[in-house]
Amino acid sequence: MPTSHTPSSNETAPGTGTGTKVMTRSVAFENTGSRLAGTLYLPENHDGSPLATVIITGAWTAVEEQMPANYARALVRHGFAAFTFDFRGWGKSGDLPGGARYVESPKAKTSDIRKAFEFAAARPEVDASQIFGLGICASAGYMIDAVSQNPLVEHIALVAPWLQNREIVETVYGGADSVAALIDASRKAAAAGGEIIPAAGPEGADGVLMPIGGYYHEPARGAIPQYDNKWNNAGWEGWLTYWPADDPGRLDKPMALIHSEAAAIPQGAHLFLEGFKGDASVKWLENVTQFEFYDDPEIMTQAADFVAGHFKAAMSGGR
């Protein structure tokens, strides 16, 4: 696959206060004929030896430079390599089949994550026997699906996971009738070749997926130049009928989960944990909102430290 390298970024892992520097390498891989753009994060003075590596995916509509990059830099401080990428149809990556873009497709994103594990396992900088998965918010469900029955991955971590089922979907999106209307609109948008609206906007804005201000709307936070800030209404059906809180038994890997009752749909995480029969390390933070998990230095440090501790325990045979 085509690979390019960038100079050392001389970036400091956020919130660590350690002055840790990271080196980034721009890389690319393919899935179903589309090129996916990614970034490999390494310690600045990495000697080329294979490192334990974490594949990191972010919230819905996100690009790799947002919360995935933040956690990648933080995990480099713990001695890991980290890998982030843009899903098909988002950011710098190629289109979904048929040329679609900005479609929040759980099926497509899960497939992309599986390909990312295959790609990372073949990299010389990556220790293929120590590859881990970290899913943030919506991609927590995708990550669960991508690592289940996947021999390339032994452990998983979830940060502020958005794990929904039918009941949660109906609660969040205004009831069964509202959900049905969105699915109908999704089918019409797909038949028309897509219907693009802004993903984020100020509180109360019309015609916007997330009219709530905050992280995605603030340039100093998630509204960075690389963010597409677009949503394709054709994606509603796939998203609303995706219920990762159901059937937790499909996950056959030990996991770490960190969340807060003040963040988004913690009830989904509780449901998943209740049915999960495997080994789980769980940490609940008090009064932490969803967006704070994305970029608040103190909260991110706590989350990254927790995740790194879980993976290091696995590497030492402790889990």
Summary of the structure (lengths in Angstrom):
residues: 319
radius of gyration: 18.5
end to end distance: 34.4
largest distance: 57.6
contacts: 1121
relative contact order: 0.15
helix: 34%
strand: 24%
